């Protein structure tokens, strides 16, 4: 019984650690904390002019 509890607790703690690591990596990859805004918002769309 105790061996099963330890196994389940280990999987839960391991999953939590993996989720925390992935969250931290995605935060850094997508620069979620960036504070600078572009000088001119948006972008020009190239195409036919009338």
PDB file of N, CA, C, O and CB in Angstrom:
ATOM      1  N   UNK A   1       0.825  -1.194   0.000  1.00  0.00           N
ATOM      2  CA  UNK A   1       0.000   0.000   0.000  1.00  0.00           C
ATOM      3  C   UNK A   1       0.869   1.258   0.000  1.00  0.00           C
ATOM      4  O   UNK A   1       0.622   2.192  -0.763  1.00  0.00           O
ATOM      5  CB  UNK A   1      -0.939  -0.002   1.210  1.00  0.00           C
ATOM      6  N   UNK A   2       1.886   1.275   0.859  1.00  0.00           N
ATOM      7  CA  UNK A   2       2.716   2.465   0.955  1.00  0.00           C
ATOM      8  C   UNK A   2       3.574   2.639  -0.297  1.00  0.00           C
ATOM      9  O   UNK A   2       3.845   3.765  -0.713  1.00  0.00           O
ATOM     10  CB  UNK A   2       3.602   2.393   2.198  1.00  0.00           C
ATOM     11  N   UNK A   3       3.996   1.542  -0.888  1.00  0.00           N
ATOM     12  CA  UNK A   3       4.782   1.615  -2.111  1.00  0.00           C
ATOM     13  C   UNK A   3       3.965   2.248  -3.238  1.00  0.00           C
ATOM     14  O   UNK A   3       4.498   3.030  -4.025  1.00  0.00           O
ATOM     15  CB  UNK A   3       5.267   0.215  -2.520  1.00  0.00           C
ATOM     16  N   UNK A   4       2.690   1.918  -3.317  1.00  0.00           N
ATOM     17  CA  UNK A   4       1.825   2.490  -4.347  1.00  0.00           C
ATOM     18  C   UNK A   4       1.640   3.990  -4.113  1.00  0.00           C
ATOM     19  O   UNK A   4       1.661   4.779  -5.057  1.00  0.00           O
ATOM     20  CB  UNK A   4       0.456   1.775  -4.364  1.00  0.00           C
ATOM     21  N   UNK A   5       1.460   4.375  -2.849  1.00  0.00           N
ATOM     22  CA  UNK A   5       1.309   5.799  -2.528  1.00  0.00           C
ATOM     23  C   UNK A   5       2.565   6.573  -2.923  1.00  0.00           C
ATOM     24  O   UNK A   5       2.468   7.650  -3.511  1.00  0.00           O
ATOM     25  CB  UNK A   5       1.017   5.989  -1.021  1.00  0.00           C
ATOM     26  N   UNK A   6       3.726   6.041  -2.608  1.00  0.00           N
ATOM     27  CA  UNK A   6       4.980   6.713  -2.955  1.00  0.00           C
ATOM     28  C   UNK A   6       5.141   6.830  -4.467  1.00  0.00           C
ATOM     29  O   UNK A   6       5.636   7.841  -4.964  1.00  0.00           O
ATOM     30  CB  UNK A   6       6.174   5.960  -2.357  1.00  0.00           C
ATOM     31  N   UNK A   7       4.730   5.813  -5.187  1.00  0.00           N
ATOM     32  CA  UNK A   7       4.817   5.852  -6.647  1.00  0.00           C
ATOM     33  C   UNK A   7       3.914   6.940  -7.212  1.00  0.00           C
ATOM     34  O   UNK A   7       4.335   7.718  -8.068  1.00  0.00           O
ATOM     35  CB  UNK A   7       4.441   4.489  -7.246  1.00  0.00           C
ATOM     36  N   UNK A   8       2.688   6.994  -6.740  1.00  0.00           N
ATOM     37  CA  UNK A   8       1.740   8.008  -7.223  1.00  0.00           C
ATOM     38  C   UNK A   8       2.203   9.400  -6.829  1.00  0.00           C
ATOM     39  O   UNK A   8       2.144  10.325  -7.640  1.00  0.00           O
ATOM     40  CB  UNK A   8       0.326   7.744  -6.666  1.00  0.00           C
ATOM     41  N   UNK A   9       2.664   9.559  -5.595  1.00  0.00           N
ATOM     42  CA  UNK A   9       3.156  10.863  -5.146  1.00  0.00           C
ATOM     43  C   UNK A   9       4.366  11.295  -5.973  1.00  0.00           C
ATOM     44  O   UNK A   9       4.501  12.475  -6.295  1.00  0.00           O
ATOM     45  CB  UNK A   9       3.523  10.817  -3.647  1.00  0.00           C
ATOM     46  N   UNK A  10       5.231  10.371  -6.314  1.00  0.00           N
ATOM     47  CA  UNK A  10       6.389  10.690  -7.145  1.00  0.00           C
ATOM     48  C   UNK A  10       5.992  11.144  -8.533  1.00  0.00           C
ATOM     49  O   UNK A  10       6.559  12.097  -9.067  1.00  0.00           O
ATOM     50  CB  UNK A  10       7.301   9.496  -7.246  1.00  0.00           C
ATOM     51  N   UNK A  11       5.017  10.464  -9.121  1.00  0.00           N
ATOM     52  CA  UNK A  11       4.540  10.864 -10.448  1.00  0.00           C
ATOM     53  C   UNK A  11       3.897  12.246 -10.406  1.00  0.00           C
ATOM     54  O   UNK A  11       4.099  13.052 -11.315  1.00  0.00           O
ATOM     55  CB  UNK A  11       3.539   9.836 -10.990  1.00  0.00           C
ATOM     56  N   UNK A  12       3.127  12.523  -9.362  1.00  0.00           N
ATOM     57  CA  UNK A  12       2.471  13.832  -9.240  1.00  0.00           C
ATOM     58  C   UNK A  12       3.517  14.931  -9.068  1.00  0.00           C
ATOM     59  O   UNK A  12       3.448  15.962  -9.737  1.00  0.00           O
ATOM     60  CB  UNK A  12       1.478  13.840  -8.046  1.00  0.00           C
ATOM     61  N   UNK A  13       4.476  14.718  -8.183  1.00  0.00           N
ATOM     62  CA  UNK A  13       5.523  15.720  -7.977  1.00  0.00           C
ATOM     63  C   UNK A  13       6.384  15.892  -9.231  1.00  0.00           C
ATOM     64  O   UNK A  13       6.748  17.015  -9.580  1.00  0.00           O
ATOM     65  CB  UNK A  13       6.404  15.328  -6.784  1.00  0.00           C
ATOM     66  N   UNK A  14       6.705  14.808  -9.897  1.00  0.00           N
ATOM     67  CA  UNK A  14       7.481  14.893 -11.131  1.00  0.00           C
ATOM     68  C   UNK A  14       6.737  15.648 -12.223  1.00  0.00           C
ATOM     69  O   UNK A  14       7.328  16.452 -12.944  1.00  0.00           O
ATOM     70  CB  UNK A  14       7.836  13.505 -11.621  1.00  0.00           C
ATOM     71  N   UNK A  15       5.446  15.388 -12.341  1.00  0.00           N
ATOM     72  CA  UNK A  15       4.634  16.096 -13.340  1.00  0.00           C
ATOM     73  C   UNK A  15       4.575  17.580 -13.032  1.00  0.00           C
ATOM     74  O   UNK A  15       4.630  18.411 -13.940  1.00  0.00           O
ATOM     75  CB  UNK A  15       3.213  15.516 -13.397  1.00  0.00           C
ATOM     76  N   UNK A  16       4.465  17.912 -11.769  1.00  0.00           N
ATOM     77  CA  UNK A  16       4.458  19.323 -11.377  1.00  0.00           C
ATOM     78  C   UNK A  16       5.769  20.014 -11.707  1.00  0.00           C
ATOM     79  O   UNK A  16       5.778  21.164 -12.147  1.00  0.00           O
ATOM     80  CB  UNK A  16       4.175  19.452  -9.895  1.00  0.00           C
ATOM     81  N   UNK A  17       6.863  19.320 -11.497  1.00  0.00           N
ATOM     82  CA  UNK A  17       8.168  19.902 -11.816  1.00  0.00           C
ATOM     83  C   UNK A  17       8.336  20.095 -13.319  1.00  0.00           C
ATOM     84  O   UNK A  17       8.888  21.106 -13.753  1.00  0.00           O
ATOM     85  CB  UNK A  17       9.292  19.015 -11.274  1.00  0.00           C
ATOM     86  N   UNK A  18       7.872  19.148 -14.110  1.00  0.00           N
ATOM     87  CA  UNK A  18       7.940  19.275 -15.570  1.00  0.00           C
ATOM     88  C   UNK A  18       7.065  20.435 -16.036  1.00  0.00           C
ATOM     89  O   UNK A  18       7.477  21.205 -16.904  1.00  0.00           O
ATOM     90  CB  UNK A  18       7.500  17.957 -16.259  1.00  0.00           C
ATOM     91  N   UNK A  19       5.869  20.571 -15.476  1.00  0.00           N
ATOM     92  CA  UNK A  19       4.977  21.670 -15.849  1.00  0.00           C
ATOM     93  C   UNK A  19       5.599  23.017 -15.495  1.00  0.00           C
ATOM     94  O   UNK A  19       5.505  23.965 -16.274  1.00  0.00           O
ATOM     95  CB  UNK A  19       3.615  21.516 -15.153  1.00  0.00           C
ATOM     96  N   UNK A  20       6.225  23.110 -14.342  1.00  0.00           N
ATOM     97  CA  UNK A  20       6.876  24.352 -13.933  1.00  0.00           C
ATOM     98  C   UNK A  20       8.038  24.693 -14.861  1.00  0.00           C
ATOM     99  O   UNK A  20       8.218  25.853 -15.231  1.00  0.00           O
ATOM    100  CB  UNK A  20       7.371  24.244 -12.487  1.00  0.00           C
ATOM    101  N   UNK A  21       8.817  23.699 -15.235  1.00  0.00           N
ATOM    102  CA  UNK A  21       9.946  23.928 -16.137  1.00  0.00           C
ATOM    103  C   UNK A  21       9.468  24.369 -17.519  1.00  0.00           C
ATOM    104  O   UNK A  21      10.036  25.292 -18.102  1.00  0.00           O
ATOM    105  CB  UNK A  21      10.799  22.658 -16.257  1.00  0.00           C
ATOM    106  N   UNK A  22       8.437  23.724 -18.043  1.00  0.00           N
ATOM    107  CA  UNK A  22       7.918  24.107 -19.359  1.00  0.00           C
ATOM    108  C   UNK A  22       7.320  25.506 -19.332  1.00  0.00           C
ATOM    109  O   UNK A  22       7.458  26.259 -20.296  1.00  0.00           O
ATOM    110  CB  UNK A  22       6.867  23.100 -19.831  1.00  0.00           C
ATOM    111  N   UNK A  23       6.660  25.857 -18.242  1.00  0.00           N
ATOM    112  CA  UNK A  23       6.101  27.193 -18.104  1.00  0.00           C
ATOM    113  C   UNK A  23       7.205  28.243 -18.110  1.00  0.00           C
ATOM    114  O   UNK A  23       7.078  29.278 -18.764  1.00  0.00           O
ATOM    115  CB  UNK A  23       5.275  27.298 -16.821  1.00  0.00           C
ATOM    116  N   UNK A  24       8.272  27.980 -17.394  1.00  0.00           N
ATOM    117  CA  UNK A  24       9.393  28.917 -17.341  1.00  0.00           C
ATOM    118  C   UNK A  24      10.061  29.053 -18.707  1.00  0.00           C
ATOM    119  O   UNK A  24      10.395  30.161 -19.128  1.00  0.00           O
ATOM    120  CB  UNK A  24      10.418  28.462 -16.297  1.00  0.00           C
ATOM    121  N   UNK A  25      10.256  27.938 -19.395  1.00  0.00           N
ATOM    122  CA  UNK A  25      10.884  27.986 -20.715  1.00  0.00           C
ATOM    123  C   UNK A  25      10.016  28.716 -21.732  1.00  0.00           C
ATOM    124  O   UNK A  25      10.534  29.491 -22.537  1.00  0.00           O
ATOM    125  CB  UNK A  25      11.175  26.579 -21.206  1.00  0.00           C
ATOM    126  N   UNK A  26       8.707  28.483 -21.709  1.00  0.00           N
ATOM    127  CA  UNK A  26       7.836  29.165 -22.665  1.00  0.00           C
ATOM    128  C   UNK A  26       7.755  30.653 -22.359  1.00  0.00           C
ATOM    129  O   UNK A  26       7.628  31.466 -23.275  1.00  0.00           O
ATOM    130  CB  UNK A  26       6.436  28.547 -22.650  1.00  0.00           C
ATOM    131  N   UNK A  27       7.826  31.020 -21.073  1.00  0.00           N
ATOM    132  CA  UNK A  27       7.829  32.434 -20.694  1.00  0.00           C
ATOM    133  C   UNK A  27       9.045  33.133 -21.289  1.00  0.00           C
ATOM    134  O   UNK A  27       8.937  34.247 -21.803  1.00  0.00           O
ATOM    135  CB  UNK A  27       7.817  32.591 -19.157  1.00  0.00           C
ATOM    136  N   UNK A  28      10.194  32.483 -21.220  1.00  0.00           N
ATOM    137  CA  UNK A  28      11.419  33.073 -21.760  1.00  0.00           C
ATOM    138  C   UNK A  28      11.433  33.045 -23.285  1.00  0.00           C
ATOM    139  O   UNK A  28      11.919  33.987 -23.911  1.00  0.00           O
ATOM    140  CB  UNK A  28      12.641  32.339 -21.216  1.00  0.00           C
ATOM    141  N   UNK A  29      10.916  31.992 -23.888  1.00  0.00           N
ATOM    142  CA  UNK A  29      10.945  31.862 -25.345  1.00  0.00           C
ATOM    143  C   UNK A  29      10.055  32.910 -26.008  1.00  0.00           C
ATOM    144  O   UNK A  29      10.457  33.530 -26.991  1.00  0.00           O
ATOM    145  CB  UNK A  29      10.504  30.455 -25.766  1.00  0.00           C
ATOM    146  N   UNK A  30       8.858  33.109 -25.480  1.00  0.00           N
ATOM    147  CA  UNK A  30       7.915  34.046 -26.076  1.00  0.00           C
ATOM    148  C   UNK A  30       8.034  35.448 -25.504  1.00  0.00           C
ATOM    149  O   UNK A  30       7.247  36.325 -25.858  1.00  0.00           O
ATOM    150  CB  UNK A  30       6.516  33.548 -25.889  1.00  0.00           C
ATOM    151  N   UNK A  31       9.005  35.674 -24.626  1.00  0.00           N
ATOM    152  CA  UNK A  31       9.254  36.985 -24.030  1.00  0.00           C
ATOM    153  C   UNK A  31       7.971  37.590 -23.471  1.00  0.00           C
ATOM    154  O   UNK A  31       7.605  38.715 -23.813  1.00  0.00           O
ATOM    155  CB  UNK A  31       9.872  37.929 -25.062  1.00  0.00           C
ATOM    156  N   UNK A  32       7.302  36.848 -22.623  1.00  0.00           N
ATOM    157  CA  UNK A  32       6.027  37.297 -22.074  1.00  0.00           C
ATOM    158  C   UNK A  32       6.188  38.520 -21.185  1.00  0.00           C
ATOM    159  O   UNK A  32       5.226  39.266 -21.001  1.00  0.00           O
ATOM    160  CB  UNK A  32       5.376  36.180 -21.291  1.00  0.00           C
ATOM    161  N   UNK A  33       7.353  38.746 -20.638  1.00  0.00           N
ATOM    162  CA  UNK A  33       7.555  39.866 -19.736  1.00  0.00           C
ATOM    163  C   UNK A  33       8.128  41.106 -20.400  1.00  0.00           C
ATOM    164  O   UNK A  33       8.574  42.019 -19.706  1.00  0.00           O
ATOM    165  CB  UNK A  33       8.446  39.453 -18.635  1.00  0.00           C
ATOM    166  N   UNK A  34       8.128  41.161 -21.722  1.00  0.00           N
ATOM    167  CA  UNK A  34       8.726  42.320 -22.389  1.00  0.00           C
ATOM    168  C   UNK A  34       7.881  43.565 -22.126  1.00  0.00           C
ATOM    169  O   UNK A  34       6.652  43.510 -22.127  1.00  0.00           O
ATOM    170  CB  UNK A  34       8.861  42.068 -23.914  1.00  0.00           C
ATOM    171  N   UNK A  35       8.552  44.668 -21.906  1.00  0.00           N
ATOM    172  CA  UNK A  35       7.854  45.899 -21.552  1.00  0.00           C
ATOM    173  C   UNK A  35       7.939  46.951 -22.645  1.00  0.00           C
ATOM    174  O   UNK A  35       7.242  47.963 -22.570  1.00  0.00           O
ATOM    175  CB  UNK A  35       8.413  46.457 -20.270  1.00  0.00           C
ATOM    176  N   UNK A  36       8.768  46.744 -23.656  1.00  0.00           N
ATOM    177  CA  UNK A  36       8.897  47.748 -24.701  1.00  0.00           C
ATOM    178  C   UNK A  36       7.821  47.539 -25.771  1.00  0.00           C
ATOM    179  O   UNK A  36       7.519  46.413 -26.165  1.00  0.00           O
ATOM    180  CB  UNK A  36      10.305  47.695 -25.329  1.00  0.00           C
ATOM    181  N   UNK A  37       7.263  48.644 -26.221  1.00  0.00           N
ATOM    182  CA  UNK A  37       6.247  48.598 -27.274  1.00  0.00           C
ATOM    183  C   UNK A  37       6.886  49.077 -28.579  1.00  0.00           C
ATOM    184  O   UNK A  37       7.837  49.858 -28.553  1.00  0.00           O
ATOM    185  CB  UNK A  37       4.995  49.477 -26.901  1.00  0.00           C
ATOM    186  N   UNK A  38       6.370  48.615 -29.710  1.00  0.00           N
ATOM    187  CA  UNK A  38       6.915  49.091 -30.985  1.00  0.00           C
ATOM    188  C   UNK A  38       6.619  50.577 -31.184  1.00  0.00           C
ATOM    189  O   UNK A  38       5.652  51.103 -30.633  1.00  0.00           O
ATOM    190  CB  UNK A  38       6.337  48.275 -32.156  1.00  0.00           C
ATOM    191  N   UNK A  39       7.458  51.248 -31.976  1.00  0.00           N
ATOM    192  CA  UNK A  39       7.255  52.676 -32.221  1.00  0.00           C
ATOM    193  C   UNK A  39       5.943  52.928 -32.955  1.00  0.00           C
ATOM    194  O   UNK A  39       5.199  53.851 -32.623  1.00  0.00           O
ATOM    195  CB  UNK A  39       8.423  53.249 -33.026  1.00  0.00           C
ATOM    196  N   UNK A  40       5.671  52.100 -33.951  1.00  0.00           N
ATOM    197  CA  UNK A  40       4.439  52.247 -34.717  1.00  0.00           C
ATOM    198  C   UNK A  40       3.723  50.902 -34.677  1.00  0.00           C
ATOM    199  O   UNK A  40       4.236  49.918 -35.210  1.00  0.00           O
ATOM    200  CB  UNK A  40       4.723  52.710 -36.201  1.00  0.00           C
ATOM    201  N   UNK A  41       2.549  50.841 -34.055  1.00  0.00           N
ATOM    202  CA  UNK A  41       1.861  49.552 -33.949  1.00  0.00           C
ATOM    203  C   UNK A  41       1.372  49.041 -35.307  1.00  0.00           C
ATOM    204  O   UNK A  41       1.045  49.831 -36.192  1.00  0.00           O
ATOM    205  CB  UNK A  41       0.682  49.670 -32.992  1.00  0.00           C
ATOM    206  N   UNK A  42       1.327  47.748 -35.459  1.00  0.00           N
ATOM    207  CA  UNK A  42       0.842  47.127 -36.685  1.00  0.00           C
ATOM    208  C   UNK A  42       1.939  47.016 -37.728  1.00  0.00           C
ATOM    209  O   UNK A  42       3.112  47.251 -37.437  1.00  0.00           O
ATOM    210  CB  UNK A  42      -0.325  47.912 -37.246  1.00  0.00           C
ATOM    211  N   UNK A  43       1.556  46.663 -38.926  1.00  0.00           N
ATOM    212  CA  UNK A  43       2.515  46.546 -40.014  1.00  0.00           C
ATOM    213  C   UNK A  43       1.806  46.873 -41.321  1.00  0.00           C
ATOM    214  O   UNK A  43       0.588  46.734 -41.435  1.00  0.00           O
ATOM    215  CB  UNK A  43       3.148  45.123 -40.059  1.00  0.00           C
ATOM    216  N   UNK A  44       2.581  47.305 -42.296  1.00  0.00           N
ATOM    217  CA  UNK A  44       2.019  47.678 -43.593  1.00  0.00           C
ATOM    218  C   UNK A  44       1.713  46.426 -44.399  1.00  0.00           C
ATOM    219  O   UNK A  44       2.492  45.473 -44.410  1.00  0.00           O
ATOM    220  CB  UNK A  44       2.988  48.600 -44.371  1.00  0.00           C
ATOM    221  N   UNK A  45       0.579  46.441 -45.066  1.00  0.00           N
ATOM    222  CA  UNK A  45       0.178  45.322 -45.915  1.00  0.00           C
ATOM    223  C   UNK A  45       0.491  45.694 -47.357  1.00  0.00           C
ATOM    224  O   UNK A  45      -0.048  46.660 -47.896  1.00  0.00           O
ATOM    225  CB  UNK A  45      -1.343  44.978 -45.734  1.00  0.00           C
ATOM    226  N   UNK A  46       1.365  44.918 -47.967  1.00  0.00           N
ATOM    227  CA  UNK A  46       1.732  45.163 -49.354  1.00  0.00           C
ATOM    228  C   UNK A  46       0.630  44.622 -50.259  1.00  0.00           C
ATOM    229  O   UNK A  46       0.094  43.538 -50.025  1.00  0.00           O
ATOM    230  CB  UNK A  46       3.102  44.510 -49.694  1.00  0.00           C
ATOM    231  N   UNK A  47       0.304  45.384 -51.284  1.00  0.00           N
ATOM    232  CA  UNK A  47      -0.717  44.909 -52.198  1.00  0.00           C
ATOM    233  C   UNK A  47      -1.037  45.947 -53.258  1.00  0.00           C
ATOM    234  O   UNK A  47      -0.321  46.936 -53.417  1.00  0.00           O
ATOM    235  CB  UNK A  47      -1.970  44.538 -51.437  1.00  0.00           C
ATOM    236  N   UNK A  48      -2.113  45.709 -53.972  1.00  0.00           N
ATOM    237  CA  UNK A  48      -2.520  46.594 -55.049  1.00  0.00           C
ATOM    238  C   UNK A  48      -3.136  47.865 -54.474  1.00  0.00           C
ATOM    239  O   UNK A  48      -3.914  47.815 -53.521  1.00  0.00           O
ATOM    240  CB  UNK A  48      -3.511  45.887 -55.987  1.00  0.00           C
ATOM    241  N   UNK A  49      -2.779  49.004 -55.067  1.00  0.00           N
ATOM    242  CA  UNK A  49      -3.360  50.273 -54.631  1.00  0.00           C
ATOM    243  C   UNK A  49      -4.365  50.730 -55.672  1.00  0.00           C
ATOM    244  O   UNK A  49      -4.187  50.494 -56.867  1.00  0.00           O
ATOM    245  CB  UNK A  49      -2.261  51.356 -54.409  1.00  0.00           C
ATOM    246  N   UNK A  50      -5.387  51.363 -55.225  1.00  0.00           N
ATOM    247  CA  UNK A  50      -6.416  51.867 -56.149  1.00  0.00           C
ATOM    248  C   UNK A  50      -6.251  53.330 -56.394  1.00  0.00           C
ATOM    249  O   UNK A  50      -7.027  53.922 -57.144  1.00  0.00           O
ATOM    250  CB  UNK A  50      -7.806  51.598 -55.617  1.00  0.00           C
TER     251      UNK A  50
END
